[in-house]
């Protein structure tokens, strides 16, 4: 088995099983895709997924989330295979966590806890660290009693990074005080960021948005000729990166923000408010979509719902279908229904003329990795930035005409 070396200490990756329920309106294929994404999260956190467990239900069981029979089946597998971790695809209540752990005798976390753990390992700046710690403490507060007994038995590993591991003896009052301090710290950082944004107010602002791992950072590097960290993992970057870019004689600011994901914990959205202000205050949004992902339509909906929640859905938007080099028409199988057949076999050329592309117009199809159609994207951004300049920055527009900006 592969070993992970961390601070000169060799640790075996935790072996996990994933648990999800199939609710009315959700197909087996969709649930499989959801668990595949959860498995990618586990991999990003440093674990190994051994098996999926699913159960079709009208609604989650109040006490144990899944039914008694399914819980016994999971317990048998956990004991026989010496599983380290059980991850549920939905957020569990404190009571459900307590009851499930009492039955399985193993560490249990939910999707929210897993995402928070990944954020904790990825945070680099003081702002990102404070935002993640605040979200973790808010998640921990109602689960405090459970966390004590949990941490006494299992220390470290996935789901246990951050404030929980170092504050086993902490009580509710101390956590509340810490939350207050972190909120004040973030308010101060937010004021500093707001001052920086005001200093840049004379430039059009373009912001990259999209699902996590769709290639936003790669596009950032391509457009700005910078070296923003990009990796084939979920949430590779948390901090907002802003670069000044000049196309022809028109300068603008391009920002790369944290990726969205299905069931993003509400505490994270609240904690990352100041980071996401780059999206709220942007003039133009580049909605990046991984066209090679089998579930990209759901990802588009997730991003749009998040933007709507943030109050940023009505901005000028360019849809960028990325990774066309990896796009492959899906073969029809017995799982596909009649409504899916046309779309399943659609070639890339057909897709460009489909209702999906037209619905997300203007749409650009690129491969940021291979820089394919990069010039088309640059031209589209240039035209949109010029329009914004003409509408809201007439004085700047006059200056650009009279005194062209030197791109070198």
C-alpha positions as CSV (number, residue, x, y, z in Angstrom):
1,X,0.0,0.0,0.0
2,X,1.2,3.5,-0.9
3,X,2.5,5.5,2.1
4,X,2.3,9.2,2.6
5,X,5.3,10.9,4.1
6,X,4.3,13.9,6.2
7,X,6.8,15.8,8.3
8,X,9.3,12.9,8.2
9,X,6.6,10.6,9.5
10,X,5.2,7.8,7.3
11,X,1.5,7.4,7.5
12,X,-0.7,4.9,5.8
13,X,-3.6,6.6,3.9
14,X,-6.9,6.1,5.6
15,X,-9.2,3.5,4.0
16,X,-12.7,4.8,3.6
17,X,-16.1,3.7,2.5
18,X,-18.7,6.1,1.2
19,X,-22.4,6.1,2.0
20,X,-25.2,7.8,0.1
21,X,-29.0,7.6,-0.1
22,X,-31.1,7.6,-3.3
23,X,-34.0,10.0,-2.7
24,X,-37.1,10.3,-5.0
25,X,-36.2,12.2,-8.1
26,X,-32.5,11.0,-8.0
27,X,-31.4,8.2,-10.4
28,X,-28.9,5.5,-9.7
29,X,-26.6,7.1,-12.3
30,X,-26.8,10.5,-10.5
31,X,-26.1,9.0,-7.1
32,X,-23.1,7.1,-8.6
33,X,-21.7,10.4,-10.0
34,X,-22.2,12.1,-6.6
35,X,-20.3,9.3,-4.8
36,X,-17.6,9.5,-7.5
37,X,-17.2,13.2,-6.6
38,X,-17.1,12.3,-2.9
39,X,-14.4,9.7,-3.7
40,X,-12.4,12.5,-5.4
41,X,-12.7,14.6,-2.3
42,X,-11.4,11.7,-0.2
43,X,-8.5,11.3,-2.5
44,X,-7.8,15.0,-2.3
45,X,-7.8,14.7,1.5
46,X,-5.3,11.9,1.3
47,X,-7.5,8.8,1.7
48,X,-8.4,5.7,-0.3
49,X,-12.0,4.8,-1.1
50,X,-12.7,1.0,-0.8
51,X,-16.4,0.8,-1.5
52,X,-19.7,2.6,-2.0
53,X,-22.9,1.8,0.0
54,X,-26.2,3.2,-1.2
55,X,-29.9,2.8,-0.1
56,X,-33.1,4.0,-1.8
57,X,-35.2,5.9,0.7
58,X,-38.1,8.4,0.8
59,X,-36.1,10.5,3.3
60,X,-33.1,10.0,5.7
61,X,-33.7,8.0,8.9
62,X,-33.9,10.5,11.7
63,X,-31.6,8.6,14.1
64,X,-29.1,6.9,11.9
65,X,-29.6,8.5,8.4
66,X,-29.7,5.0,6.8
67,X,-31.9,2.1,7.7
68,X,-31.0,-0.4,10.5
69,X,-30.4,-3.2,8.0
70,X,-28.0,-1.1,5.9
71,X,-26.2,0.1,9.0
72,X,-25.6,-3.5,10.0
73,X,-24.3,-4.3,6.5
74,X,-21.9,-1.4,6.7
75,X,-20.8,-2.5,10.2
76,X,-20.0,-6.0,9.0
77,X,-17.9,-4.7,6.1
78,X,-16.1,-2.1,8.3
79,X,-15.1,-4.8,10.9
80,X,-14.1,-7.4,8.3
81,X,-12.0,-5.1,6.2
82,X,-10.7,-3.0,9.1
83,X,-12.0,0.3,7.5
84,X,-10.6,3.5,9.1
85,X,-13.3,6.0,8.0
86,X,-16.9,6.2,6.9
87,X,-17.9,9.2,4.9
88,X,-21.6,10.2,4.3
89,X,-22.5,12.2,1.2
90,X,-24.9,14.5,3.2
91,X,-24.5,16.5,6.3
92,X,-25.3,14.5,9.4
93,X,-26.9,15.9,12.5
94,X,-25.0,15.7,15.8
95,X,-27.4,13.0,17.0
96,X,-26.9,11.0,13.8
97,X,-23.1,11.2,14.1
98,X,-23.3,10.0,17.7
99,X,-25.6,7.1,16.9
100,X,-23.7,6.0,13.8
101,X,-20.3,6.1,15.5
102,X,-21.7,4.1,18.5
103,X,-22.8,1.4,16.1
104,X,-19.8,1.3,13.8
105,X,-17.0,1.9,16.3
106,X,-15.1,3.8,13.7
107,X,-14.5,7.4,12.7
108,X,-17.5,8.9,10.9
109,X,-17.6,12.2,9.0
110,X,-19.9,13.8,6.6
111,X,-19.4,15.7,3.3
112,X,-19.3,19.1,5.0
113,X,-16.6,18.0,7.4
114,X,-14.6,16.5,4.6
115,X,-14.7,19.7,2.5
116,X,-13.7,21.7,5.6
117,X,-10.8,19.4,6.2
118,X,-9.5,19.9,2.6
119,X,-9.9,23.6,3.0
120,X,-7.8,23.4,6.2
121,X,-5.0,21.6,4.4
122,X,-5.1,24.0,1.4
123,X,-5.3,27.4,3.2
124,X,-2.1,29.4,2.8
125,X,-2.7,33.0,3.5
126,X,-3.7,34.4,6.9
127,X,-7.1,35.3,5.5
128,X,-7.8,31.8,4.1
129,X,-6.7,30.2,7.4
130,X,-8.9,32.5,9.4
131,X,-11.9,31.8,7.1
132,X,-11.5,28.1,7.3
133,X,-11.0,28.1,11.0
134,X,-14.1,30.1,11.5
135,X,-16.1,27.7,9.4
136,X,-14.7,24.7,11.3
137,X,-15.5,26.2,14.6
138,X,-19.1,27.0,13.5
139,X,-19.5,23.4,12.3
140,X,-18.0,22.1,15.5
141,X,-20.1,24.1,18.0
142,X,-23.3,22.1,17.9
143,X,-21.2,18.9,17.7
144,X,-19.0,19.7,20.7
145,X,-20.0,16.8,23.0
146,X,-19.6,14.3,20.2
147,X,-16.2,15.8,19.2
148,X,-14.7,15.3,22.7
149,X,-15.4,11.6,22.8
150,X,-14.5,11.3,19.1
151,X,-11.2,13.0,19.5
152,X,-10.2,11.0,22.6
153,X,-10.5,7.8,20.6
154,X,-9.3,8.9,17.1
155,X,-6.6,11.6,16.8
156,X,-5.6,13.0,13.4
157,X,-6.4,12.0,9.9
158,X,-9.1,13.1,7.5
159,X,-11.7,15.3,9.0
160,X,-9.6,16.1,12.1
161,X,-7.2,18.8,10.9
162,X,-7.5,22.3,12.1
163,X,-8.8,23.7,15.4
164,X,-10.5,20.5,16.6
165,X,-7.4,18.5,17.0
166,X,-5.6,21.1,19.2
167,X,-8.6,22.0,21.3
168,X,-9.8,18.7,22.7
169,X,-10.4,20.3,26.2
170,X,-12.1,23.4,24.8
171,X,-15.7,24.2,26.0
172,X,-18.5,26.0,24.3
173,X,-17.7,29.4,25.8
174,X,-14.1,29.4,24.5
175,X,-15.2,28.4,21.0
176,X,-17.8,31.2,20.9
177,X,-15.1,33.7,22.0
178,X,-12.8,32.4,19.3
179,X,-15.5,32.8,16.7
180,X,-16.0,36.4,17.7
181,X,-12.3,37.1,17.5
182,X,-12.0,35.5,14.0
183,X,-15.0,37.5,12.8
184,X,-13.3,40.7,13.9
185,X,-10.1,39.6,12.3
186,X,-11.8,38.9,9.0
187,X,-13.7,42.3,9.2
188,X,-10.3,44.0,9.4
189,X,-8.9,42.0,6.5
190,X,-12.1,42.8,4.5
191,X,-11.6,46.5,5.1
192,X,-8.1,46.2,3.8
193,X,-9.3,44.3,0.8
194,X,-12.0,46.9,0.2
195,X,-9.4,49.6,0.2
196,X,-7.3,47.7,-2.4
197,X,-10.4,47.2,-4.6
198,X,-11.2,50.9,-4.4
199,X,-7.7,51.7,-5.6
200,X,-8.4,49.5,-8.6
201,X,-11.9,50.9,-9.3
202,X,-10.8,52.6,-12.6
203,X,-10.3,49.3,-14.3
204,X,-12.9,46.8,-15.6
205,X,-12.9,43.7,-13.4
206,X,-13.3,40.2,-14.9
207,X,-13.7,37.2,-12.6
208,X,-13.3,33.5,-13.3
209,X,-16.0,31.4,-11.7
210,X,-17.0,27.8,-12.0
211,X,-17.1,24.4,-10.4
212,X,-13.9,23.2,-8.6
213,X,-11.3,21.5,-10.9
214,X,-12.7,22.8,-14.2
215,X,-9.4,24.6,-15.1
216,X,-9.9,28.2,-13.9
217,X,-6.3,28.6,-12.7
218,X,-5.0,27.2,-16.0
219,X,-7.1,29.7,-17.9
220,X,-5.8,32.4,-15.5
221,X,-2.2,31.4,-16.4
222,X,-3.0,31.4,-20.1
223,X,-4.7,34.8,-20.2
224,X,-2.4,36.7,-17.8
225,X,0.9,34.8,-18.6
226,X,1.4,34.3,-14.8
227,X,2.1,31.2,-12.8
228,X,-0.9,30.6,-10.6
229,X,-0.9,27.2,-8.9
230,X,-2.9,24.7,-10.8
231,X,-3.4,21.0,-10.0
232,X,-5.8,18.2,-10.9
233,X,-7.3,18.1,-7.4
234,X,-10.4,19.7,-5.9
235,X,-9.9,23.2,-4.3
236,X,-6.3,23.4,-5.5
237,X,-6.3,27.2,-4.6
238,X,-8.4,29.0,-2.0
239,X,-6.9,32.5,-2.1
240,X,-8.2,35.0,-4.7
241,X,-5.5,35.9,-7.3
242,X,-5.8,39.2,-9.2
243,X,-3.7,40.1,-12.2
244,X,-3.7,43.1,-14.5
245,X,-4.1,42.1,-18.1
246,X,-3.9,44.2,-21.3
247,X,-5.6,43.1,-24.6
248,X,-4.8,45.5,-27.5
249,X,-5.0,48.9,-25.8
250,X,-7.5,47.9,-23.1
251,X,-6.4,47.0,-19.6
252,X,-8.5,45.1,-17.1
253,X,-8.2,43.1,-13.9
254,X,-8.6,39.3,-14.0
255,X,-9.3,37.4,-10.7
256,X,-9.3,33.7,-10.0
257,X,-11.6,32.6,-7.1
258,X,-12.3,29.5,-5.1
259,X,-14.3,26.9,-7.0
260,X,-17.8,26.0,-6.1
261,X,-19.1,22.5,-5.4
262,X,-22.4,20.7,-4.8
263,X,-23.6,21.0,-1.2
264,X,-20.9,23.5,-0.3
265,X,-21.2,24.0,3.4
266,X,-23.1,27.2,4.2
267,X,-20.5,28.2,6.9
268,X,-17.8,28.2,4.2
269,X,-19.9,30.5,1.9
270,X,-20.4,32.9,4.9
271,X,-16.7,32.7,6.0
272,X,-15.4,33.3,2.4
273,X,-17.7,36.3,1.9
274,X,-14.8,38.8,1.6
275,X,-13.0,36.5,-0.9
276,X,-16.2,36.1,-3.0
277,X,-16.6,39.9,-3.0
278,X,-14.3,39.8,-6.1
279,X,-17.2,37.9,-7.8
280,X,-19.9,40.2,-6.5
281,X,-18.0,43.3,-7.6
282,X,-16.9,42.0,-11.0
283,X,-18.2,43.6,-14.2
284,X,-17.8,40.4,-16.2
285,X,-17.9,36.8,-15.2
286,X,-16.2,34.0,-17.1
287,X,-18.1,30.9,-16.2
288,X,-15.7,28.0,-16.8
289,X,-17.3,24.6,-17.5
290,X,-15.5,21.2,-17.8
291,X,-17.2,19.9,-20.9
292,X,-15.4,16.5,-20.5
293,X,-17.2,15.9,-17.2
294,X,-20.2,13.5,-17.6
295,X,-22.2,15.6,-15.1
296,X,-21.3,19.1,-16.3
297,X,-24.9,20.2,-16.7
298,X,-25.5,19.7,-12.9
299,X,-22.2,21.6,-12.3
300,X,-23.5,24.5,-14.4
301,X,-26.7,24.5,-12.3
302,X,-24.7,24.4,-9.0
303,X,-22.6,27.4,-10.0
304,X,-25.6,29.4,-11.2
305,X,-27.5,28.6,-7.9
306,X,-24.5,29.7,-5.9
307,X,-24.1,32.9,-7.9
308,X,-27.8,33.5,-7.4
309,X,-27.4,33.1,-3.7
310,X,-24.5,35.6,-3.8
311,X,-26.6,38.1,-5.8
312,X,-24.2,37.9,-8.8
313,X,-26.3,35.9,-11.4
314,X,-27.4,39.0,-13.5
315,X,-23.9,40.1,-14.4
316,X,-22.5,39.9,-18.0
317,X,-21.4,36.3,-18.4
318,X,-19.3,34.5,-20.9
319,X,-19.5,30.7,-20.7
320,X,-16.2,29.0,-21.4
321,X,-16.5,25.3,-22.2
322,X,-13.0,24.1,-21.3
323,X,-11.2,20.7,-21.8
324,X,-12.5,20.1,-25.4
325,X,-9.3,18.0,-25.9
326,X,-10.8,15.5,-23.4
327,X,-14.4,15.6,-24.6
328,X,-15.8,12.3,-25.8
329,X,-19.4,11.5,-26.8
330,X,-20.9,9.2,-24.2
331,X,-21.8,5.7,-25.5
332,X,-25.5,4.7,-25.1
333,X,-26.0,2.0,-22.5
334,X,-29.0,0.3,-21.0
335,X,-29.0,3.0,-18.3
336,X,-29.7,5.8,-20.7
337,X,-33.3,6.7,-21.3
338,X,-34.8,8.0,-24.6
339,X,-34.4,11.7,-23.6
340,X,-30.7,11.3,-23.1
341,X,-29.9,9.4,-26.3
342,X,-29.4,12.3,-28.6
343,X,-27.3,14.2,-26.2
344,X,-25.3,11.1,-25.2
345,X,-24.0,10.6,-28.8
346,X,-23.5,14.2,-29.7
347,X,-20.2,15.2,-31.3
348,X,-18.4,18.4,-30.2
349,X,-19.4,20.1,-33.4
350,X,-23.0,19.2,-32.9
351,X,-22.8,20.3,-29.3
352,X,-21.6,23.8,-30.3
353,X,-24.9,24.1,-32.3
354,X,-27.1,22.6,-29.6
355,X,-29.6,24.3,-27.3
356,X,-27.1,24.0,-24.4
357,X,-24.5,26.1,-26.1
358,X,-27.0,28.6,-27.3
359,X,-28.7,28.8,-23.9
360,X,-25.3,29.7,-22.4
361,X,-24.5,32.2,-25.1
362,X,-22.0,33.8,-25.6
363,X,-20.1,30.5,-25.4
364,X,-16.5,29.8,-26.2
365,X,-15.0,26.3,-26.6
366,X,-11.4,26.0,-25.6
367,X,-8.6,23.7,-24.3
368,X,-6.7,25.8,-21.8
369,X,-4.1,23.1,-21.4
370,X,-3.3,23.0,-25.2
371,X,-4.2,26.7,-25.7
372,X,-6.7,25.7,-28.4
373,X,-9.0,28.5,-29.4
374,X,-7.3,30.8,-26.9
375,X,-7.4,33.6,-29.4
376,X,-11.2,33.3,-29.6
377,X,-11.5,33.7,-25.9
378,X,-9.2,36.7,-25.8
379,X,-11.2,38.4,-28.6
380,X,-14.5,37.8,-26.8
381,X,-13.2,39.1,-23.5
382,X,-11.7,42.1,-25.3
383,X,-15.0,43.0,-26.9
384,X,-16.9,42.7,-23.6
385,X,-14.4,44.7,-21.7
386,X,-14.5,47.4,-24.3
387,X,-18.3,47.6,-24.0
388,X,-18.1,47.9,-20.2
389,X,-15.5,50.7,-20.6
390,X,-17.8,52.6,-23.0
391,X,-20.8,52.3,-20.6
392,X,-19.3,53.0,-17.2
393,X,-15.8,54.4,-17.7
394,X,-16.1,57.0,-20.5
395,X,-13.2,59.0,-19.2
396,X,-10.9,56.0,-19.2
397,X,-12.1,55.2,-22.7
398,X,-11.0,58.7,-23.8
399,X,-7.6,58.1,-22.3
400,X,-7.2,54.7,-24.0
401,X,-7.9,56.3,-27.4
402,X,-5.5,59.2,-26.9
403,X,-2.8,57.4,-24.9
404,X,-2.7,53.7,-25.8
405,X,-1.4,51.4,-23.0
406,X,2.0,49.8,-23.8
407,X,1.5,46.0,-23.4
408,X,5.2,45.5,-22.9
